[in-house]
Amino acid sequence: MSKRNSFYRTILVVIILFTSCSRVSKSIGIKENRDLSVIPAPKMIEYKHGDFRFSKETSIVLEDSSLLPLAKILSDYVSRLTGYSMNIEMKVEKENSIMLKYDKNLEPNQHKIRVGDNITIEGVSYNTLADATATIVQSIKSDKNGSYIPKVTITDSASLEFSSVMLDVARFWHPMETIKETIDLLWMYKIEYLHLHLSDDNRFTFPLKNYPKLNKTNVQGVREYYTKEELTYLVEYAKERGIIVIPEIDLPGHSTMLWKTYPEVFGNIDPKSKNPEALYMINIAKEETYKAVNEIIKELATIFYTSPFIHVGGDEVYLENLKKVPEYQHYTQANGLTAAANGDANELFAHFINKMNQMVKATGKSTIIWEGFHGTGAGNVTIDKDITVIVWLTTYNHPDNLLKNGYKIINSTWIPWYMVGAMNLAPSLERAYNWNLNEWLHRKIEINDVKVDSNENILGAQISYWEQNHYKVIPVLRERVPILAEHLWNKKPTKDFVTFKSDLDHIDRIYGKLFRPVNRSVTNLVQPQDLTFIDTVEVVLKTEPSSNYKWVFSKSWDLPDMKSANLYEGAISLSESGVLTVQKVDLSGNPIGFPVQEYYQKIDPAYTYKVYSPAPIKGWDSMPNFSDLNLIREGVTGRMTRERLEIINGELFSKVKEEGHVDTRFKDIYNSYALELNGGILTENGEYTLKLTTSDGLAEIYIDDVLIAKGTEFKKKPEEFVISLSKGTHSLKIKYFYKHIQNHLNILYKKKGMTNFAPFEDLVVPLSN
């Protein structure tokens, strides 16, 4: 009996051990092979055994007809990833279905996803359900048997109430397609707001009923303002994806279009010249201006009806000229602005901000402004405490001061969230990932970094993307928006950077399939990352039985009309520089995703190059030791051409000097770097004077390995160096870096006997020689 019991006990132990090992193995399998790569990371996720498999029978079931727009979006995006079209049905739950439903018992901003034999998506509101659909799309995996989502339960909500990305559509014109794709990007990563900077000195893109002369066209006669129908469409496009569009008209500064075009309303007319007087702001000392501003705010509120906010600007206001207008004394005295009447125009500025706030609140919305006023106001005027302030520079107003005085603020720190496309500035991914909500970092050494003790009343953060060309929007934001999302959804990242980057790589591939589904291969490139070539290149697009491509090759970045584009029938051969625009379409010609644009550059090979990084946060103060840096790219580049120069200056506000400019820009590198160029020059016997100019950087020139020019000036001040050279070919090395955002290297030469300086690159010999 004892032996029999011992035998049974042994068998029982073996069974228990086998079962236990089996369970551990399955559990490990779930953890190692079935984890979801979701950004931002969900707050609560419970894994289960098994998968939900997509099939031709998969359908979407709605509990409420108001969810139909979201169901159509989900159906479209899932179809692009799985290949299966899905029917949308009302209230009839079926096998292998995805149910969308409201659950008012969930907490505010919360959603819940249950993936079992069916998928149930619940949210307290339409927008929370939109968040949940983004998680579903990110979670789709594939194997040899098709597409699936591991069975899980996810409960999730945002930790902070404000997450936003701003596009500057006033400095450079943006086509509708760019804004739509940005909305889809924000949906993908659960960013709540798209902030549109609609007006600035050189463009007013919001059409006003009573001021049609603001409607600007470019030199080609192409419209550079949006119609109200287009803006209404954008608002609805965003709404269907759970995104809210916040409009901004920047006042009272950054308003040249207003005071110069309609000086009788927004400015002042010089009595002698009869021309608009250069106020550099609208005239906030006369009643006509306030009436017109109220009209603008009412029109904004009507079009952007989904937004709880209107942004009214308030930054970089220069008040001195305002004190000279004839209405100034009368208006300030009549409104009890004693300090302003005595010369402190800041009191009038504070008064104007409060007046705009009253106008905004009359529409049922709340006011947002840039950090632009000092303290809490001026004179007898205190800035209203119900105005939300975006803090970016910290020199107009310190975040501590605003928080202590009861203002709610939004963090848009220079590093990493204040980007300047025209200056090639965007944060490195790791630097952005290491940021926290309580800190403001500035690119300039003289401006101290700020860190506040508490993030109470910091509503969230915003990427502010300034002066960017439309074709740089998605390439830059595509990697940086997910980092902002991770910070704001969870208050701080929940993973180490390496793990996060791995997840981002996976999700970015999904993004590409959804919104940029152009698969191509290119032959004969000199440097694939730069898209440079010498003679010709061939672009081959990978077609599928259910789709094709349309394409246009142009000298301009202007987005072409793809309806009349070429239908792809074979390899595209390019023999000159230009922009190739490709749109994937279905067999009926309907677009799939968005147009993809790439600039292919034909070069005359002149240098080999090496690019080094990273730069310190505040930039280098002197030429760095390149051996201490990472080599991030190398290849062959060419001499400056007229066409290349036009491309560069087309992207900049601070234009580069044309004669003598050396090309130091490389595709998709957005942070300060160090550069080495190596080539050769052909000279005659005699004395040569080199004129070296940099801006926000330094350069060194070596001839035959001898340092002959060492720059010391950061501020566009030319420096001259004299050298004697013998007849023949000499080796050339140029070392260069730029500190912050002004990437500019200019080298001229003058041989003894020459009257004027000439481009140094006239001496550079082709690499083939």
C-alpha positions in Angstrom: 0.0 0.0 0.0 2.8 2.3 0.9 4.6 1.6 -2.4 1.4 2.1 -4.3 0.8 5.5 -2.6 4.4 6.4 -3.3 4.0 5.5 -7.0 0.8 7.6 -7.3 2.4 10.5 -5.5 5.3 10.3 -7.9 2.9 10.3 -10.9 1.0 13.2 -9.4 4.2 15.2 -8.9 5.2 14.5 -12.6 1.7 15.6 -13.8 1.8 18.8 -11.7 5.4 19.6 -12.8 4.4 18.9 -16.5 1.3 21.1 -16.2 3.2 23.8 -14.4 6.0 23.8 -17.0 3.4 23.9 -19.7 1.7 26.9 -18.1 5.0 28.7 -17.6 6.0 28.0 -21.2 2.7 29.3 -22.5 3.0 32.4 -20.2 6.5 33.0 -21.4 5.3 32.6 -25.0 2.7 35.2 -24.4 5.2 37.6 -22.9 8.0 37.1 -25.4 6.0 36.6 -28.7 2.7 38.3 -28.2 3.4 41.6 -26.5 1.7 44.5 -28.2 3.8 47.4 -29.4 1.4 50.3 -28.6 2.4 53.9 -28.4 1.6 55.5 -26.0 1.8 52.5 -23.7 -1.6 51.4 -22.3 -2.1 51.9 -18.5 -3.5 48.4 -18.0 -3.1 45.4 -20.3 -4.0 41.8 -19.5 -2.9 39.1 -21.9 -4.9 36.0 -22.6 -4.4 32.8 -24.7 -5.3 32.8 -28.3 -5.9 35.3 -31.1 -8.6 37.2 -32.8 -8.1 36.4 -36.5 -9.3 38.7 -39.3 -11.1 37.1 -42.2 -13.5 38.0 -45.1 -16.3 37.4 -42.6 -15.0 40.1 -40.1 -17.5 42.9 -39.7 -17.9 46.1 -37.6 -21.0 46.3 -35.4 -22.3 49.6 -34.1 -24.5 50.2 -31.1 -25.1 53.9 -32.0 -25.4 55.4 -35.4 -23.3 58.4 -34.3 -20.3 56.1 -34.5 -20.7 55.4 -38.2 -17.9 57.9 -39.3 -15.4 56.2 -36.9 -16.5 52.8 -38.1 -15.8 53.7 -41.7 -12.4 55.0 -40.8 -11.6 51.8 -38.8 -12.9 49.7 -41.7 -10.7 51.5 -44.2 -7.5 51.4 -42.2 -7.9 47.8 -41.1 -8.7 46.8 -44.7 -5.4 48.4 -45.8 -3.5 46.3 -43.3 -5.3 43.0 -43.6 -6.6 43.0 -47.1 -10.2 42.2 -45.9 -13.1 44.6 -46.5 -15.5 44.8 -43.6 -19.3 45.3 -43.6 -20.7 47.8 -41.1 -23.9 46.7 -39.3 -26.1 48.1 -36.6 -26.6 46.3 -33.2 -26.5 42.8 -34.6 -23.5 41.2 -32.9 -22.0 38.4 -35.0 -19.1 36.0 -34.8 -15.7 37.5 -35.7 -17.0 41.0 -35.3 -15.7 44.3 -33.9 -18.2 46.1 -31.7 -18.1 49.8 -31.1 -20.2 51.1 -28.3 -20.5 53.8 -25.6 -20.1 53.0 -22.0 -21.1 56.0 -19.8 -20.0 54.1 -16.7 -16.3 54.4 -17.7 -14.3 57.2 -16.1 -13.8 60.5 -18.0 -11.5 60.1 -21.1 -11.3 56.3 -20.5 -11.7 53.5 -23.0 -11.7 49.7 -22.8 -10.8 47.1 -25.4 -11.7 43.4 -25.0 -10.1 41.1 -27.6 -11.6 37.6 -27.5 -13.4 35.7 -30.1 -14.9 39.1 -30.9 -13.5 42.5 -30.3 -15.4 45.0 -28.1 -14.4 48.6 -28.0 -16.0 50.8 -25.4 -15.5 54.5 -24.6 -17.2 57.1 -22.6 -17.3 59.4 -25.7 -16.7 59.5 -29.4 -13.2 60.8 -28.9 -12.2 58.1 -26.4 -13.5 55.5 -28.9 -11.3 57.1 -31.6 -8.3 56.7 -29.2 -9.3 53.0 -28.8 -9.4 52.4 -32.6 -5.9 53.8 -32.9 -4.8 51.1 -30.4 -6.6 48.4 -32.4 -4.9 49.5 -35.6 -1.4 49.6 -33.9 -2.1 46.1 -32.5 -2.6 44.3 -35.8 0.0 41.6 -36.4 0.6 39.2 -39.2 2.1 35.8 -39.8 1.9 33.1 -42.5 -1.8 32.5 -41.6 -2.9 36.1 -42.0 -3.6 39.1 -39.7 -4.5 38.9 -36.1 -4.6 40.6 -32.7 -3.6 38.7 -29.6 -6.4 38.3 -27.1 -6.1 41.0 -24.5 -8.0 43.3 -22.3 -6.9 47.0 -22.3 -8.1 49.7 -20.0 -6.6 53.1 -20.8 -6.9 56.9 -20.5 -4.7 60.0 -20.9 -3.0 61.3 -17.8 -2.8 65.0 -19.0 -5.7 66.9 -20.5 -3.8 68.8 -23.2 -1.6 67.4 -26.0 -1.1 69.3 -29.2 0.9 69.9 -32.4 1.1 73.3 -34.1 1.6 73.8 -37.8 2.7 77.1 -39.1 0.6 77.3 -42.3 1.2 81.1 -42.6 4.9 81.4 -43.2 4.9 78.7 -45.9 1.8 77.5 -47.7 0.5 74.0 -46.9 -1.7 72.0 -49.1 -4.8 70.4 -47.6 -3.3 66.9 -48.0 -0.5 67.8 -45.6 -2.9 69.0 -42.9 -5.1 65.9 -43.4 -2.1 63.6 -43.1 -1.0 65.4 -39.9 -4.5 64.8 -38.5 -4.2 61.1 -39.2 -0.7 61.1 -37.6 -2.2 62.7 -34.4 -5.0 60.1 -34.4 -2.5 57.3 -34.7 -0.8 58.4 -31.5 -3.8 59.9 -29.6 -2.7 63.5 -29.7 -5.9 65.5 -28.9 -5.4 68.9 -30.7 -4.0 70.3 -34.0 -3.2 74.0 -33.6 -3.1 75.9 -36.8 -1.1 79.2 -36.9 -3.3 80.7 -39.6 -1.8 84.2 -39.8 1.5 86.0 -39.7 3.3 89.0 -41.2 3.4 87.6 -44.8 0.2 85.6 -45.1 -3.3 85.5 -43.8 -4.8 82.1 -44.6 -8.2 82.5 -42.9 -10.6 84.2 -45.3 -12.5 87.2 -43.7 -15.9 88.2 -45.1 -15.2 91.9 -45.0 -11.5 92.0 -45.9 -11.0 90.1 -49.2 -7.8 91.8 -50.1 -6.0 89.6 -47.5 -6.6 86.7 -49.8 -3.1 86.2 -51.2 -1.9 84.4 -54.3 1.7 83.6 -55.2 3.7 84.7 -58.2 2.3 81.8 -60.2 -1.2 83.0 -59.3 -1.9 80.0 -57.1 -4.2 80.7 -54.1 -2.4 80.7 -50.7 -5.4 81.0 -48.4 -8.0 78.4 -47.4 -11.6 78.8 -48.3 -14.2 78.4 -45.5 -15.4 75.3 -47.2 -11.9 73.8 -47.0 -11.5 74.7 -43.3 -15.0 73.3 -42.6 -13.9 70.1 -44.3 -10.7 69.9 -42.2 -12.7 70.4 -39.0 -15.0 67.5 -39.9 -12.1 65.3 -41.1 -10.5 65.8 -37.7 -13.7 65.4 -35.7 -14.3 62.0 -37.3 -10.9 60.9 -36.0 -11.3 62.3 -32.5 -9.0 65.3 -33.2 -9.9 69.0 -32.4 -8.5 71.8 -34.5 -7.6 75.0 -32.6 -7.4 78.1 -34.7 -4.9 80.9 -34.1 -4.9 84.4 -35.5 -1.8 86.1 -34.2 -2.5 89.5 -32.6 -1.5 92.3 -32.0 2.0 91.5 -33.4 2.9 89.4 -36.4 0.1 91.1 -38.2 1.6 93.0 -41.1 -1.0 91.7 -43.5 -3.7 93.4 -41.5 -2.2 96.8 -40.7 -0.6 97.2 -44.1 -3.5 95.9 -46.3 -6.3 97.7 -44.3 -4.5 100.5 -42.5 -7.8 102.4 -42.1 -9.1 99.6 -39.9 -6.1 97.9 -38.3 -3.4 100.4 -38.5 -2.6 104.1 -39.2 -2.1 106.1 -42.4 0.8 108.5 -42.6 -0.8 111.9 -43.3 2.2 113.0 -45.5 2.8 109.9 -47.6 -0.7 108.6 -47.4 0.8 105.1 -47.0 0.3 102.7 -44.1 2.5 103.6 -41.2 4.9 100.9 -40.1 3.5 100.0 -36.7 4.6 96.4 -36.7 1.4 95.6 -34.8 -2.3 96.3 -35.3 -3.5 99.6 -33.8 -4.9 98.7 -30.4 -5.6 102.3 -29.6 -8.7 102.7 -31.7 -12.2 101.3 -31.5 -12.3 100.3 -35.2 -9.6 97.8 -34.5 -11.5 96.2 -31.6 -14.7 95.9 -33.7 -12.7 94.2 -36.5 -10.9 91.8 -34.1 -14.3 90.8 -32.7 -15.5 90.0 -36.2 -12.5 87.8 -36.7 -13.0 85.9 -33.5 -16.7 85.3 -34.3 -15.8 84.0 -37.7 -13.2 81.7 -36.2 -15.6 80.4 -33.6 -18.2 79.5 -36.3 -15.8 77.6 -38.5 -13.9 75.9 -35.7 -17.0 75.0 -33.7 -15.5 71.8 -32.2 -12.6 73.6 -30.5 -13.1 74.7 -26.9 -10.2 77.2 -27.5 -9.3 80.1 -29.8 -5.6 81.1 -29.8 -5.2 84.9 -30.2 -1.4 85.1 -30.4 0.1 87.7 -28.0 3.8 87.1 -28.7 6.7 89.3 -29.7 4.9 92.6 -29.6 6.9 95.8 -30.2 5.0 98.7 -28.7 7.1 101.8 -29.3 5.5 102.9 -32.6 2.1 102.5 -31.1 2.6 105.4 -28.8 2.9 107.7 -31.8 -0.6 107.1 -33.3 -3.0 110.0 -33.0 -5.6 107.9 -31.1 -3.2 106.7 -28.4 -3.7 109.4 -25.7 -7.5 109.6 -26.2 -8.0 105.9 -26.0 -5.8 105.3 -23.0 -7.3 108.1 -21.0 -10.8 107.2 -21.9 -10.3 103.6 -20.7 -8.5 104.6 -17.5 -5.1 103.3 -18.6 -3.1 105.8 -16.7 0.2 104.0 -16.9 -0.2 103.7 -20.7 -1.1 107.4 -21.0 2.1 108.2 -19.2 4.2 106.1 -21.6 3.9 102.4 -20.4 2.2 100.9 -23.4 2.4 97.5 -21.7 -0.8 98.5 -19.9 -2.6 99.0 -23.2 -1.2 95.6 -24.4 -2.6 93.9 -21.2 -5.9 95.7 -21.7 -6.1 94.4 -25.3 -5.4 90.8 -24.2 -8.3 91.0 -21.7 -10.6 92.5 -24.4 -9.8 89.6 -26.7 -10.5 87.2 -23.9 -13.9 88.8 -23.4 -14.6 88.4 -27.1 -13.5 84.7 -27.1 -15.6 83.9 -24.0 -18.6 85.5 -25.7 -18.4 82.7 -28.3 -18.5 80.1 -25.5 -14.8 79.3 -25.9 -11.6 79.8 -23.8 -8.5 81.8 -24.7 -5.0 80.6 -25.3 -2.0 83.0 -25.8 1.7 82.7 -26.2 3.9 83.8 -23.3 4.3 87.4 -24.3 3.3 89.6 -21.3 5.4 90.3 -18.3 4.5 89.6 -14.7 0.7 89.5 -14.4 0.1 92.6 -16.5 1.0 96.2 -16.3 -0.3 99.4 -14.6 -3.9 98.9 -13.4 -4.5 95.9 -15.7 -4.1 92.3 -14.5 -4.2 89.7 -17.3 -7.3 87.5 -16.8 -6.5 84.3 -14.9 -8.8 82.2 -17.1 -6.4 82.6 -20.0 -4.1 79.7 -20.7 -0.5 80.6 -21.6 1.8 78.5 -23.8 5.3 79.0 -22.3 8.1 78.7 -24.9 10.9 81.2 -24.3 10.6 81.8 -20.5 12.1 85.3 -20.9 8.8 87.2 -21.4 7.3 85.3 -18.4 8.7 82.7 -16.1 6.6 79.5 -15.7 7.1 79.7 -12.0 5.6 83.2 -12.0 2.6 82.2 -14.0 1.9 79.1 -11.9 2.3 80.9 -8.6 -0.2 83.6 -9.8 -2.8 81.0 -10.8 -2.5 80.7 -14.6 -2.7 77.4 -16.3 0.1 76.9 -18.7 1.3 74.6 -21.6 4.9 73.6 -22.1 6.3 74.2 -25.5 10.0 74.4 -24.6 12.6 75.3 -27.2 14.3 71.9 -26.6 12.8 69.6 -27.6 9.3 70.9 -28.7 9.9 74.2 -30.4 11.0 73.3 -34.0 12.0 75.6 -36.8 11.8 73.9 -40.2 13.4 76.8 -42.1 16.4 76.6 -39.8 16.7 72.8 -40.0 16.0 72.4 -36.3 14.2 69.5 -34.7 15.0 67.5 -31.6 17.0 64.3 -31.6 14.7 61.4 -30.6 16.6 60.5 -27.5 16.9 64.1 -26.3 13.1 64.4 -26.7 12.6 61.1 -24.9 14.7 62.4 -21.9 12.6 65.6 -21.5 10.1 66.0 -18.6 7.1 68.1 -18.3 8.6 70.4 -15.6 11.5 71.7 -17.6 12.2 74.3 -20.3 15.5 74.2 -22.2 16.6 76.9 -24.6 19.0 76.6 -27.5 20.8 79.9 -26.5 23.5 79.7 -23.9 22.6 83.1 -22.5 19.0 82.0 -21.6 19.0 79.8 -18.5 17.2 76.5 -18.5 14.2 76.3 -16.2 12.8 73.6 -14.0 9.7 74.1 -11.9 9.0 72.1 -8.7 5.5 71.0 -9.5 3.6 70.3 -12.7 0.2 71.2 -11.1 -1.6 73.5 -13.5 0.7 72.5 -16.4 -2.0 71.2 -18.6 0.3 69.4 -21.0 2.7 70.2 -23.8 2.8 71.1 -27.5 5.1 70.7 -30.4 5.3 74.1 -32.1 6.6 73.6 -35.6 7.5 76.9 -37.2 8.5 78.0 -40.7 8.3 74.5 -42.1 7.8 73.6 -45.7 4.9 71.3 -46.2 7.1 68.4 -47.4 9.0 68.4 -44.2 6.0 68.1 -41.9 5.5 64.4 -41.9 9.1 63.3 -42.1 9.9 65.3 -39.0 6.7 64.8 -37.0 6.4 61.1 -37.8 9.2 60.2 -35.3 8.6 63.0 -32.8 4.9 63.0 -32.2 5.0 59.4 -30.7 7.5 60.7 -28.1 5.3 63.6 -27.1 2.3 61.2 -26.9 4.2 58.8 -24.7 5.1 61.7 -22.3 1.7 63.2 -22.1 -0.4 60.0 -22.0 1.5 58.5 -19.1 3.1 61.7 -17.7 6.5 60.1 -18.3 7.8 57.3 -20.5 7.1 53.8 -19.2 10.0 52.1 -21.1 13.6 52.6 -21.7 14.5 54.4 -25.0 15.8 51.3 -26.8 12.5 49.4 -26.1 10.5 52.4 -27.1 12.5 52.9 -30.4 11.9 49.2 -31.2 8.2 49.7 -30.7 8.2 52.9 -32.7 10.0 51.1 -35.6 7.2 48.5 -35.7 4.3 51.0 -35.5 6.0 53.3 -38.0 5.9 50.4 -40.5 2.1 50.2 -39.9 1.9 54.0 -40.4 3.7 53.7 -43.8 1.3 51.0 -45.0 -1.7 53.1 -44.0 -0.7 56.6 -45.1 2.5 56.4 -47.3 2.1 53.1 -49.1 4.6 53.8 -51.8 7.1 50.9 -52.3 9.9 51.8 -54.6 13.5 50.9 -55.5 16.0 53.2 -57.0 19.1 52.3 -59.0 22.3 54.4 -59.7 22.1 56.6 -56.6 25.4 58.0 -55.4 24.1 58.1 -51.8 20.7 56.5 -51.2 20.0 58.6 -48.0 20.7 61.8 -50.0 18.9 60.7 -53.2 21.8 62.0 -55.2 22.9 60.8 -58.6 25.4 61.7 -61.4 23.8 60.7 -64.8 20.4 59.1 -64.5 18.4 57.1 -62.0 15.6 54.7 -62.4 12.7 54.6 -59.9 10.8 51.3 -59.9 7.4 51.3 -58.1 6.2 47.9 -56.7 2.7 47.4 -57.9 0.0 45.0 -56.7 -2.9 43.4 -58.6 -5.4 45.6 -56.7 -3.6 48.9 -57.0 -1.4 51.1 -59.1 0.4 54.5 -58.9 0.2 58.0 -60.4 3.2 60.2 -60.6 4.5 63.6 -61.6 8.0 64.9 -61.9 8.5 68.6 -61.4 11.0 71.3 -60.6 8.7 72.5 -57.9 7.7 71.2 -54.5 4.2 72.5 -55.1 1.8 69.6 -54.7 0.5 68.8 -58.2 -3.0 67.8 -59.1 -2.7 64.0 -59.0 -6.0 63.4 -60.9 -4.2 64.4 -64.1 -0.9 62.7 -63.2 0.8 60.0 -65.2 -0.3 56.4 -64.6 2.6 54.2 -63.7 3.5 51.8 -66.5 7.1 51.1 -65.9 10.4 52.4 -64.5 10.6 56.2 -64.2 13.9 57.5 -65.6 15.2 60.8 -64.2 18.2 62.7 -65.8 17.9 66.0 -64.0 17.2 67.3 -60.4 13.6 67.6 -59.4 10.7 66.4 -57.2 9.0 63.1 -57.9 5.4 63.0 -56.4 3.8 59.5 -56.2 0.3 58.6 -55.2 -0.9 55.1 -54.7 -4.4 54.5 -56.2 -6.9 51.7 -56.4 -8.0 50.3 -59.8 -10.7 53.0 -60.0 -8.1 55.7 -59.5 -9.1 56.6 -55.9 -6.2 57.6 -53.7 -4.8 55.2 -51.1 -3.0 57.1 -48.4 -1.3 60.4 -49.3 1.1 61.6 -51.9 4.8 61.0 -51.3 7.3 63.5 -52.5 11.1 63.1 -52.9 13.7 65.4 -54.3 16.3 63.7 -56.5 19.4 65.8 -56.8 21.8 65.5 -59.8 25.3 66.4 -58.6 28.7 67.1 -60.1 30.8 65.1 -57.6 33.3 67.4 -55.9 33.8 66.2 -52.3 33.7 63.1 -50.2 31.9 64.0 -47.0 31.5 62.8 -43.4 28.8 64.0 -41.0 29.4 63.7 -37.2 27.1 64.0 -34.3 25.8 64.6 -31.6 26.3 68.2 -30.7 25.9 69.4 -27.1 22.4 70.7 -26.3 23.7 74.3 -26.4 26.0 73.7 -29.4 29.8 73.7 -29.8 31.7 76.8 -28.8 34.8 75.7 -30.9 35.7 73.2 -33.5 35.1 69.8 -31.9 37.4 66.8 -32.0 35.7 64.7 -34.7 37.2 61.5 -33.3 35.1 62.0 -30.2 31.9 62.1 -32.2 29.8 59.5 -34.0 30.0 59.2 -37.8 26.3 59.3 -38.8 26.6 59.6 -42.6 29.2 59.6 -45.3 29.2 59.8 -49.1 29.8 62.0 -52.1 28.4 65.5 -52.6 28.7 68.1 -55.3 29.4 71.7 -56.0 26.7 74.3 -55.6 24.5 74.9 -58.6 21.9 77.6 -59.3 19.1 75.1 -59.1 20.3 73.7 -55.7 20.7 77.2 -54.4 17.1 78.0 -55.3 15.9 74.9 -53.5 17.9 75.9 -50.3 16.7 79.5 -50.3 13.2 78.3 -51.0 13.2 76.7 -47.6 14.7 79.6 -45.6 13.7 83.0 -44.3 17.2 84.0 -43.6 18.5 83.4 -47.1 22.1 82.2 -47.8 24.4 84.4 -49.7 24.3 83.2 -53.3 27.9 83.7 -54.5 30.3 81.4 -52.7 27.8 79.2 -50.8 29.0 75.7 -50.1 26.4 73.0 -49.8 26.4 71.7 -46.3 22.9 70.4 -46.0 21.9 66.7 -46.0 18.5 65.2 -46.3 16.6 64.3 -43.1 19.3 65.5 -40.7 17.6 68.0 -38.4 20.1 68.6 -35.6 23.4 70.5 -35.4 26.3 68.5 -36.8 30.0 68.6 -37.7 31.1 68.1 -41.3 34.2 67.2 -43.1 34.6 67.7 -46.9 37.5 66.3 -48.8 38.5 67.1 -52.4 41.0 68.9 -54.5 41.7 72.3 -56.0 43.6 73.4 -59.1 45.6 76.6 -58.8 48.2 78.8 -60.6 51.4 80.1 -59.0 50.7 83.1 -56.8 49.0 84.7 -53.8 45.4 83.8 -53.0 43.1 85.6 -50.5 40.3 83.5 -49.1 37.2 85.1 -47.6 35.4 82.8 -45.2 32.0 83.6 -43.7 29.9 81.4 -41.4 26.7 82.2 -39.5 26.2 80.5 -36.1 29.2 78.2 -36.8 32.9 78.0 -37.5 35.0 76.5 -40.3 38.6 75.5 -41.0 40.3 75.1 -44.4 43.3 72.8 -45.0 45.3 72.8 -48.2 47.8 70.0 -48.6 47.0 69.1 -44.9 48.1 72.5 -43.7 45.6 74.7 -41.8 45.4 77.9 -43.9 42.1 79.4 -42.6 40.7 79.1 -39.1 37.4 80.9 -38.6 36.6 82.6 -35.3 33.5 84.6 -36.2 30.0 83.3 -35.4 28.0 86.3 -36.7 28.3 86.4 -40.5 31.5 88.5 -40.3 33.8 87.8 -43.3 37.4 86.7 -42.4 40.2 86.9 -44.9 43.3 84.7 -45.1 46.2 85.0 -47.5 48.2 82.0 -48.8 50.8 81.4 -51.6 50.1 78.4 -53.8 52.1 76.7 -56.5 50.7 75.7 -59.9 48.9 72.3 -59.8 46.4 70.2 -57.9 46.3 70.4 -54.2 44.3 68.4 -51.6 41.5 70.2 -49.9 39.8 69.6 -46.5 37.1 71.7 -45.0 36.0 71.1 -41.4 32.8 72.9 -40.4 30.0 72.9 -37.8 27.0 75.0 -37.1 26.0 75.7 -33.5 22.3 76.0 -33.4 20.1 76.7 -36.5 22.0 78.8 -39.1 23.7 76.3 -41.4 25.7 78.7 -43.6 29.2 78.3 -45.1 30.5 80.7 -47.7 34.0 80.7 -49.2 35.2 83.2 -51.8 38.7 83.6 -53.3 40.7 86.3 -55.1 43.9 85.8 -56.9 46.4 88.6 -57.1 45.4 90.7 -60.0 41.7 89.9 -59.7 39.3 92.9 -59.1 36.5 91.0 -57.4 36.2 87.8 -55.3 34.8 84.7 -57.0 33.3 81.5 -55.6 36.0 79.3 -54.1 34.4 76.2 -55.7 35.5 77.5 -59.1 38.9 76.1 -58.0 37.5 72.7 -56.9 38.2 69.9 -59.3 35.7 67.1 -60.0 36.4 63.9 -58.0 36.7 61.9 -61.2 39.9 64.0 -62.0 
